[in-house]
Amino acid sequence: MKTLIISLFALLSAFSLPAVADRGEQKQVFGDYEIHYMGLNSSFLEPEVAEAYGIPRSRSMGYLSISIMKTTTDEDVPEALTGDVRGQMQNMIGQKKELEFKEIKERNAIYYISTFRFDQEDVYKFTLQVSPDGESRTFDVKFDQRFYD
């Protein structure tokens, strides 16, 4: 299953949206911590993947995935961490929606996912508060993304 998820994320990176592709990799770095994020239309998910994780597939449903990683001097690959992920999204006319995140653990990978309805070609501002377990700091992650059905 992990291979399926990794393949999915690799495939989806090929579908990067123009508003996001200009910024390069979808992560923000806070010292030794990296917060990776990915938003897309949930209909891009393979039916088996969506079903396995209880993610509704729809042309008007967005999907957001957040990963908390920590780099160490011992390893080349950052370590996946658990934590607390909270946040909201806001459309261009100021309407806000609180996001609820679900934790998914798979071997060495940990994801926090949320789904939400979106309007065609609308740009959304995401404001997240990410607190890795065992860390007293909270990292503010902000980004904009346009969604297409």
MARVEXLO-712819 format. One record per residue: residue number from 1; residue in three letters; x, y, z of N, C-alpha, C, O in turn. Coordinates in nm, 3 decimals. Example, Ala and Ser with C-alpha at 12.3 -4.5 7.8 and 13.67 -1.06 7.14 Angstrom:
// MARVEXLO-712819
(1,'ALA',(1.319,-0.569,0.780),(1.230,-0.450,0.780),(1.320,-0.330,0.780),(1.424,-0.332,0.846)) (2,'SER',(1.285,-0.225,0.708),(1.367,-0.106,0.714),(1.290,0.003,0.787),(1.341,0.114,0.804)) 
This chain:
// MARVEXLO-712819
(1,'MET',(0.083,-0.120,0.000),(0.000,0.000,0.000),(0.087,0.125,0.000),(0.053,0.223,-0.067)) (2,'LYS',(0.199,0.124,0.075),(0.286,0.241,0.078),(0.336,0.273,-0.062),(0.342,0.390,-0.101)) (3,'THR',(0.371,0.170,-0.139),(0.417,0.191,-0.275),(0.307,0.258,-0.357),(0.335,0.344,-0.440)) (4,'LEU',(0.183,0.218,-0.334),(0.071,0.278,-0.405),(0.059,0.426,-0.372),(0.038,0.508,-0.462)) (5,'ILE',(0.072,0.462,-0.245),(0.063,0.602,-0.204),(0.178,0.682,-0.262),(0.158,0.792,-0.314)) (6,'ILE',(0.299,0.629,-0.253),(0.416,0.700,-0.307),(0.400,0.719,-0.457),(0.430,0.826,-0.509)) (7,'SER',(0.353,0.616,-0.526),(0.330,0.627,-0.671),(0.224,0.733,-0.700),(0.236,0.810,-0.795)) (8,'LEU',(0.122,0.737,-0.616),(0.016,0.836,-0.633),(0.071,0.977,-0.622),(0.042,1.062,-0.706)) (9,'PHE',(0.151,1.003,-0.518),(0.206,1.137,-0.499),(0.303,1.173,-0.611),(0.307,1.288,-0.653)) (10,'ALA',(0.380,1.077,-0.660),(0.470,1.103,-0.772),(0.390,1.138,-0.897),(0.424,1.231,-0.970)) (11,'LEU',(0.283,1.062,-0.921),(0.198,1.089,-1.036),(0.131,1.225,-1.025),(0.126,1.301,-1.122)) (12,'LEU',(0.080,1.256,-0.907),(0.010,1.382,-0.888),(0.102,1.502,-0.900),(0.057,1.610,-0.939)) (13,'SER',(0.229,1.485,-0.868),(0.321,1.597,-0.883),(0.334,1.638,-1.029),(0.367,1.753,-1.060)) (14,'ALA',(0.307,1.545,-1.119),(0.310,1.578,-1.261),(0.191,1.666,-1.300),(0.195,1.734,-1.402)) (15,'PHE',(0.086,1.664,-1.216),(-0.033,1.744,-1.242),(-0.032,1.874,-1.163),(-0.139,1.930,-1.137)) (16,'SER',(0.084,1.922,-1.123),(0.092,2.045,-1.044),(0.018,2.157,-1.114),(0.028,2.174,-1.235)) (17,'LEU',(-0.056,2.232,-1.037),(-0.133,2.342,-1.091),(-0.044,2.463,-1.112),(0.051,2.481,-1.036)) (18,'PRO',(-0.070,2.547,-1.213),(0.015,2.661,-1.241),(0.041,2.751,-1.122),(0.153,2.800,-1.105)) (19,'ALA',(-0.060,2.774,-1.038),(-0.041,2.864,-0.923),(0.060,2.807,-0.825),(0.124,2.881,-0.750)) (20,'VAL',(0.074,2.676,-0.824),(0.165,2.612,-0.730),(0.299,2.582,-0.797),(0.403,2.592,-0.732)) (21,'ALA',(0.297,2.546,-0.923),(0.418,2.503,-0.992),(0.524,2.613,-0.995),(0.643,2.582,-0.996)) (22,'ASP',(0.483,2.738,-0.995),(0.579,2.848,-1.000),(0.667,2.853,-0.877),(0.778,2.907,-0.883)) (23,'ARG',(0.621,2.800,-0.766),(0.696,2.807,-0.641),(0.789,2.689,-0.622),(0.861,2.684,-0.523)) (24,'GLY',(0.788,2.593,-0.712),(0.873,2.476,-0.695),(0.811,2.378,-0.598),(0.689,2.360,-0.596)) (25,'GLU',(0.895,2.315,-0.518),(0.849,2.213,-0.424),(0.749,2.272,-0.325),(0.764,2.385,-0.279)) (26,'GLN',(0.648,2.195,-0.293),(0.543,2.240,-0.203),(0.578,2.205,-0.059),(0.526,2.109,-0.002)) (27,'LYS',(0.666,2.286,-0.001),(0.702,2.269,0.139),(0.747,2.402,0.194),(0.786,2.493,0.121)) (28,'GLN',(0.740,2.411,0.326),(0.796,2.527,0.396),(0.889,2.472,0.503),(0.858,2.373,0.569)) (29,'VAL',(1.003,2.538,0.519),(1.108,2.490,0.609),(1.116,2.581,0.731),(1.117,2.703,0.719)) (30,'PHE',(1.122,2.518,0.848),(1.135,2.588,0.976),(1.251,2.522,1.051),(1.229,2.431,1.131)) (31,'GLY',(1.372,2.567,1.026),(1.490,2.505,1.088),(1.506,2.363,1.040),(1.520,2.338,0.920)) (32,'ASP',(1.503,2.267,1.135),(1.516,2.124,1.101),(1.385,2.062,1.055),(1.382,1.946,1.015)) (33,'TYR',(1.276,2.138,1.060),(1.145,2.084,1.025),(1.104,2.127,0.884),(1.133,2.239,0.841)) (34,'GLU',(1.037,2.037,0.815),(0.979,2.065,0.684),(0.831,2.030,0.692),(0.793,1.923,0.739)) (35,'ILE',(0.747,2.121,0.645),(0.604,2.094,0.636),(0.572,2.085,0.487),(0.578,2.185,0.416)) (36,'HIS',(0.539,1.965,0.441),(0.506,1.941,0.301),(0.354,1.948,0.286),(0.280,1.902,0.373)) (37,'TYR',(0.308,2.007,0.177),(0.164,2.016,0.154),(0.133,1.991,0.007),(0.215,2.018,-0.081)) (38,'MET',(0.014,1.940,-0.017),(-0.031,1.913,-0.153),(-0.183,1.926,-0.156),(-0.253,1.862,-0.076)) (39,'GLY',(-0.234,2.006,-0.246),(-0.377,2.019,-0.264),(-0.414,1.982,-0.407),(-0.341,2.016,-0.501)) (40,'LEU',(-0.525,1.914,-0.423),(-0.570,1.876,-0.557),(-0.717,1.841,-0.556),(-0.779,1.830,-0.450)) (41,'ASN',(-0.770,1.823,-0.673),(-0.907,1.778,-0.689),(-0.911,1.630,-0.649),(-0.830,1.551,-0.699)) (42,'SER',(-1.003,1.591,-0.562),(-1.005,1.453,-0.513),(-1.039,1.352,-0.622),(-1.014,1.233,-0.603)) (43,'SER',(-1.095,1.396,-0.735),(-1.124,1.302,-0.843),(-0.995,1.251,-0.908),(-0.999,1.153,-0.983)) (44,'PHE',(-0.880,1.316,-0.882),(-0.752,1.268,-0.934),(-0.704,1.144,-0.859),(-0.621,1.069,-0.911)) (45,'LEU',(-0.756,1.120,-0.740),(-0.716,1.003,-0.662),(-0.769,0.876,-0.727),(-0.881,0.873,-0.778)) (46,'GLU',(-0.688,0.772,-0.725),(-0.734,0.643,-0.774),(-0.848,0.596,-0.683),(-0.842,0.616,-0.562)) (47,'PRO',(-0.951,0.534,-0.740),(-1.065,0.490,-0.658),(-1.025,0.401,-0.540),(-1.082,0.412,-0.432)) (48,'GLU',(-0.926,0.312,-0.561),(-0.884,0.222,-0.454),(-0.820,0.298,-0.338),(-0.842,0.265,-0.222)) (49,'VAL',(-0.740,0.399,-0.371),(-0.674,0.481,-0.269),(-0.778,0.561,-0.191),(-0.776,0.564,-0.068)) (50,'ALA',(-0.869,0.625,-0.264),(-0.973,0.704,-0.199),(-1.058,0.617,-0.106),(-1.089,0.658,0.006)) (51,'GLU',(-1.095,0.500,-0.152),(-1.176,0.410,-0.071),(-1.100,0.362,0.053),(-1.157,0.357,0.162)) (52,'ALA',(-0.974,0.328,0.036),(-0.893,0.278,0.148),(-0.883,0.379,0.262),(-0.875,0.341,0.378)) (53,'TYR',(-0.884,0.508,0.228),(-0.866,0.612,0.330),(-0.993,0.693,0.357),(-0.988,0.793,0.428)) (54,'GLY',(-1.104,0.650,0.300),(-1.231,0.719,0.325),(-1.235,0.860,0.269),(-1.293,0.950,0.330)) (55,'ILE',(-1.172,0.879,0.153),(-1.169,1.011,0.090),(-1.275,1.016,-0.020),(-1.269,0.937,-0.114)) (56,'PRO',(-1.371,1.107,-0.009),(-1.472,1.115,-0.115),(-1.411,1.167,-0.245),(-1.334,1.263,-0.244)) (57,'ARG',(-1.446,1.102,-0.356),(-1.398,1.146,-0.487),(-1.510,1.226,-0.554),(-1.623,1.179,-0.566)) (58,'SER',(-1.477,1.347,-0.598),(-1.575,1.432,-0.664),(-1.501,1.541,-0.740),(-1.394,1.586,-0.698)) (59,'ARG',(-1.559,1.585,-0.851),(-1.497,1.692,-0.931),(-1.501,1.825,-0.857),(-1.427,1.917,-0.893)) (60,'SER',(-1.587,1.838,-0.756),(-1.595,1.965,-0.681),(-1.544,1.951,-0.538),(-1.572,2.035,-0.453)) (61,'MET',(-1.469,1.842,-0.512),(-1.415,1.817,-0.378),(-1.264,1.829,-0.383),(-1.198,1.762,-0.462)) (62,'GLY',(-1.209,1.913,-0.297),(-1.065,1.928,-0.287),(-1.010,1.835,-0.181),(-1.081,1.790,-0.091)) (63,'TYR',(-0.881,1.808,-0.193),(-0.810,1.718,-0.103),(-0.680,1.787,-0.065),(-0.608,1.836,-0.152)) (64,'LEU',(-0.649,1.792,0.064),(-0.527,1.853,0.113),(-0.452,1.750,0.197),(-0.510,1.688,0.286)) (65,'SER',(-0.323,1.734,0.169),(-0.238,1.641,0.242),(-0.120,1.719,0.302),(-0.054,1.795,0.232)) (66,'ILE',(-0.096,1.698,0.431),(0.012,1.766,0.503),(0.102,1.659,0.565),(0.053,1.561,0.621)) (67,'SER',(0.233,1.677,0.554),(0.330,1.588,0.619),(0.426,1.673,0.700),(0.471,1.779,0.656)) (68,'ILE',(0.458,1.625,0.820),(0.555,1.691,0.907),(0.683,1.608,0.904),(0.681,1.489,0.937)) (69,'MET',(0.792,1.669,0.864),(0.920,1.598,0.852),(1.026,1.670,0.933),(1.021,1.791,0.951)) (70,'LYS',(1.124,1.592,0.982),(1.236,1.651,1.054),(1.365,1.593,0.996),(1.381,1.472,0.985)) (71,'THR',(1.456,1.682,0.961),(1.585,1.638,0.910),(1.679,1.616,1.027),(1.679,1.691,1.125)) (72,'THR',(1.759,1.512,1.016),(1.859,1.483,1.118),(1.994,1.468,1.049),(1.999,1.440,0.929)) (73,'THR',(2.099,1.487,1.121),(2.233,1.476,1.062),(2.267,1.331,1.032),(2.357,1.304,0.953)) (74,'ASP',(2.195,1.236,1.094),(2.225,1.094,1.077),(2.173,1.036,0.946),(2.228,0.939,0.895)) (75,'GLU',(2.067,1.095,0.892),(2.001,1.033,0.777),(1.983,1.132,0.663),(1.972,1.253,0.683)) (76,'ASP',(1.982,1.076,0.540),(1.960,1.158,0.421),(1.812,1.191,0.403),(1.777,1.297,0.349)) (77,'VAL',(1.727,1.101,0.448),(1.583,1.118,0.430),(1.524,1.172,0.559),(1.549,1.118,0.667)) (78,'PRO',(1.444,1.280,0.549),(1.380,1.334,0.671),(1.289,1.230,0.736),(1.233,1.143,0.668)) (79,'GLU',(1.275,1.240,0.866),(1.190,1.150,0.943),(1.047,1.204,0.949),(1.027,1.323,0.976)) (80,'ALA',(0.949,1.118,0.924),(0.808,1.157,0.935),(0.769,1.165,1.081),(0.803,1.077,1.160)) (81,'LEU',(0.698,1.271,1.118),(0.658,1.293,1.256),(0.507,1.304,1.268),(0.437,1.340,1.174)) (82,'THR',(0.458,1.271,1.388),(0.319,1.298,1.421),(0.311,1.438,1.480),(0.412,1.497,1.517)) (83,'GLY',(0.192,1.490,1.487),(0.173,1.623,1.543),(0.029,1.664,1.539),(-0.062,1.583,1.521)) (84,'ASP',(0.009,1.792,1.555),(-0.125,1.850,1.551),(-0.131,1.945,1.432),(-0.046,2.033,1.418)) (85,'VAL',(-0.230,1.925,1.346),(-0.248,2.011,1.229),(-0.388,2.071,1.236),(-0.488,1.998,1.238)) (86,'ARG',(-0.394,2.201,1.238),(-0.521,2.274,1.238),(-0.514,2.380,1.129),(-0.405,2.417,1.085)) (87,'GLY',(-0.628,2.428,1.086),(-0.622,2.534,0.987),(-0.756,2.569,0.929),(-0.861,2.513,0.963)) (88,'GLN',(-0.748,2.665,0.838),(-0.868,2.710,0.769),(-0.833,2.748,0.626),(-0.717,2.768,0.591)) (89,'MET',(-0.936,2.759,0.546),(-0.922,2.806,0.409),(-1.016,2.924,0.391),(-1.118,2.934,0.459)) (90,'GLN',(-0.980,3.012,0.298),(-1.060,3.131,0.273),(-1.063,3.156,0.122),(-0.960,3.150,0.056)) (91,'ASN',(-1.183,3.183,0.069),(-1.192,3.214,-0.073),(-1.166,3.363,-0.095),(-1.141,3.437,0.000)) (92,'MET',(-1.170,3.405,-0.219),(-1.133,3.542,-0.254),(-1.230,3.648,-0.204),(-1.194,3.766,-0.197)) (93,'ILE',(-1.353,3.610,-0.168),(-1.447,3.709,-0.115),(-1.451,3.705,0.038),(-1.535,3.770,0.100)) (94,'GLY',(-1.359,3.629,0.098),(-1.344,3.631,0.243),(-1.419,3.525,0.321),(-1.413,3.525,0.444)) (95,'GLN',(-1.490,3.434,0.253),(-1.561,3.328,0.324),(-1.459,3.227,0.376),(-1.373,3.181,0.302)) (96,'LYS',(-1.471,3.194,0.506),(-1.375,3.104,0.570),(-1.440,2.971,0.605),(-1.560,2.963,0.631)) (97,'LYS',(-1.357,2.868,0.604),(-1.401,2.734,0.645),(-1.290,2.670,0.726),(-1.174,2.667,0.683)) (98,'GLU',(-1.325,2.618,0.843),(-1.230,2.544,0.925),(-1.208,2.407,0.861),(-1.301,2.344,0.813)) (99,'LEU',(-1.084,2.364,0.861),(-1.049,2.234,0.806),(-1.033,2.133,0.918),(-0.976,2.165,1.023)) (100,'GLU',(-1.082,2.012,0.896),(-1.063,1.903,0.991),(-0.967,1.804,0.928),(-0.986,1.764,0.813)) (101,'PHE',(-0.864,1.765,1.003),(-0.762,1.676,0.950),(-0.772,1.538,1.013),(-0.802,1.524,1.131)) (102,'LYS',(-0.746,1.438,0.931),(-0.745,1.298,0.973),(-0.602,1.247,0.956),(-0.540,1.270,0.853)) (103,'GLU',(-0.551,1.178,1.058),(-0.415,1.125,1.051),(-0.415,0.988,0.984),(-0.497,0.901,1.015)) (104,'ILE',(-0.321,0.971,0.892),(-0.301,0.842,0.826),(-0.155,0.801,0.848),(-0.064,0.876,0.814)) (105,'LYS',(-0.135,0.682,0.905),(0.000,0.630,0.926),(0.021,0.508,0.837),(-0.064,0.420,0.830)) (106,'GLU',(0.134,0.506,0.770),(0.172,0.394,0.685),(0.321,0.371,0.699),(0.400,0.453,0.654)) (107,'ARG',(0.359,0.264,0.759),(0.501,0.230,0.780),(0.580,0.353,0.822),(0.567,0.397,0.936)) (108,'ASN',(0.661,0.411,0.732),(0.745,0.527,0.766),(0.683,0.659,0.722),(0.750,0.763,0.727)) (109,'ALA',(0.559,0.659,0.680),(0.494,0.781,0.632),(0.375,0.816,0.721),(0.302,0.729,0.769)) (110,'ILE',(0.357,0.946,0.743),(0.243,0.996,0.821),(0.186,1.115,0.744),(0.259,1.208,0.709)) (111,'TYR',(0.056,1.112,0.719),(-0.011,1.219,0.646),(-0.128,1.272,0.729),(-0.189,1.197,0.805)) (112,'TYR',(-0.158,1.398,0.713),(-0.277,1.460,0.772),(-0.358,1.509,0.654),(-0.313,1.595,0.578)) (113,'ILE',(-0.479,1.456,0.638),(-0.559,1.489,0.521),(-0.689,1.557,0.560),(-0.744,1.536,0.668)) (114,'SER',(-0.735,1.640,0.468),(-0.863,1.709,0.484),(-0.928,1.719,0.347),(-0.860,1.730,0.245)) (115,'THR',(-1.060,1.716,0.344),(-1.133,1.736,0.219),(-1.229,1.854,0.236),(-1.269,1.888,0.348)) (116,'PHE',(-1.264,1.914,0.124),(-1.349,2.033,0.127),(-1.409,2.056,-0.012),(-1.353,2.012,-0.113)) (117,'ARG',(-1.520,2.124,-0.016),(-1.582,2.163,-0.143),(-1.513,2.289,-0.195),(-1.469,2.373,-0.116)) (118,'PHE',(-1.505,2.302,-0.327),(-1.447,2.423,-0.386),(-1.526,2.463,-0.509),(-1.598,2.383,-0.568)) (119,'ASP',(-1.512,2.589,-0.547),(-1.574,2.641,-0.669),(-1.470,2.641,-0.780),(-1.352,2.670,-0.756)) (120,'GLN',(-1.513,2.608,-0.900),(-1.425,2.599,-1.017),(-1.338,2.723,-1.033),(-1.389,2.835,-1.036)) (121,'GLU',(-1.209,2.704,-1.043),(-1.108,2.805,-1.069),(-1.095,2.911,-0.960),(-1.028,3.012,-0.981)) (122,'ASP',(-1.157,2.890,-0.844),(-1.142,2.985,-0.735),(-1.006,2.963,-0.668),(-0.958,2.850,-0.661)) (123,'VAL',(-0.947,3.071,-0.620),(-0.820,3.063,-0.548),(-0.852,3.066,-0.399),(-0.932,3.148,-0.353)) (124,'TYR',(-0.789,2.976,-0.325),(-0.811,2.967,-0.182),(-0.682,2.995,-0.108),(-0.574,2.953,-0.149)) (125,'LYS',(-0.695,3.068,0.002),(-0.581,3.094,0.091),(-0.591,2.994,0.206),(-0.693,2.986,0.274)) (126,'PHE',(-0.485,2.919,0.226),(-0.479,2.822,0.335),(-0.389,2.877,0.444),(-0.279,2.925,0.416)) (127,'THR',(-0.436,2.870,0.566),(-0.359,2.911,0.683),(-0.362,2.794,0.780),(-0.467,2.760,0.834)) (128,'LEU',(-0.245,2.734,0.803),(-0.236,2.616,0.888),(-0.147,2.644,1.008),(-0.053,2.723,1.001)) (129,'GLN',(-0.178,2.577,1.118),(-0.094,2.579,1.237),(-0.050,2.435,1.259),(-0.132,2.346,1.281)) (130,'VAL',(0.081,2.412,1.252),(0.136,2.277,1.261),(0.229,2.269,1.382),(0.323,2.347,1.394)) (131,'SER',(0.201,2.175,1.471),(0.281,2.156,1.592),(0.331,2.011,1.595),(0.252,1.920,1.624)) (132,'PRO',(0.458,1.988,1.567),(0.510,1.851,1.577),(0.504,1.803,1.722),(0.526,1.882,1.814)) (133,'ASP',(0.473,1.676,1.743),(0.472,1.621,1.879),(0.610,1.640,1.941),(0.712,1.619,1.876)) (134,'GLY',(0.611,1.681,2.068),(0.736,1.701,2.140),(0.800,1.836,2.116),(0.908,1.864,2.168)) (135,'GLU',(0.736,1.920,2.037),(0.790,2.054,2.005),(0.696,2.158,2.064),(0.574,2.148,2.048)) (136,'SER',(0.750,2.258,2.131),(0.666,2.361,2.192),(0.624,2.468,2.092),(0.529,2.543,2.116)) (137,'ARG',(0.693,2.476,1.980),(0.661,2.577,1.879),(0.548,2.529,1.787),(0.528,2.410,1.766)) (138,'THR',(0.476,2.627,1.734),(0.377,2.603,1.631),(0.423,2.675,1.506),(0.461,2.792,1.510)) (139,'PHE',(0.421,2.605,1.394),(0.464,2.662,1.267),(0.343,2.709,1.188),(0.247,2.633,1.170)) (140,'ASP',(0.346,2.833,1.142),(0.238,2.888,1.060),(0.273,2.864,0.914),(0.373,2.914,0.863)) (141,'VAL',(0.189,2.787,0.847),(0.208,2.753,0.706),(0.098,2.822,0.628),(-0.021,2.800,0.654)) (142,'LYS',(0.136,2.904,0.531),(0.038,2.978,0.450),(0.071,2.959,0.304),(0.187,2.967,0.263)) (143,'PHE',(-0.033,2.934,0.225),(-0.016,2.923,0.080),(-0.150,2.944,0.012),(-0.256,2.929,0.073)) (144,'ASP',(-0.144,2.980,-0.115),(-0.263,2.998,-0.198),(-0.266,2.888,-0.303),(-0.162,2.843,-0.350)) (145,'GLN',(-0.386,2.847,-0.340),(-0.397,2.747,-0.447),(-0.528,2.762,-0.519),(-0.632,2.789,-0.459)) (146,'ARG',(-0.522,2.743,-0.651),(-0.640,2.744,-0.737),(-0.679,2.599,-0.763),(-0.593,2.514,-0.785)) (147,'PHE',(-0.809,2.571,-0.760),(-0.858,2.435,-0.785),(-0.946,2.435,-0.909),(-1.019,2.530,-0.936)) (148,'TYR',(-0.936,2.326,-0.985),(-1.011,2.306,-1.109),(-1.091,2.178,-1.098),(-1.044,2.079,-1.040)) (149,'ASP',(-1.213,2.179,-1.155),(-1.288,2.052,-1.156),(-1.274,1.984,-1.289),(-1.329,1.876,-1.310)) 
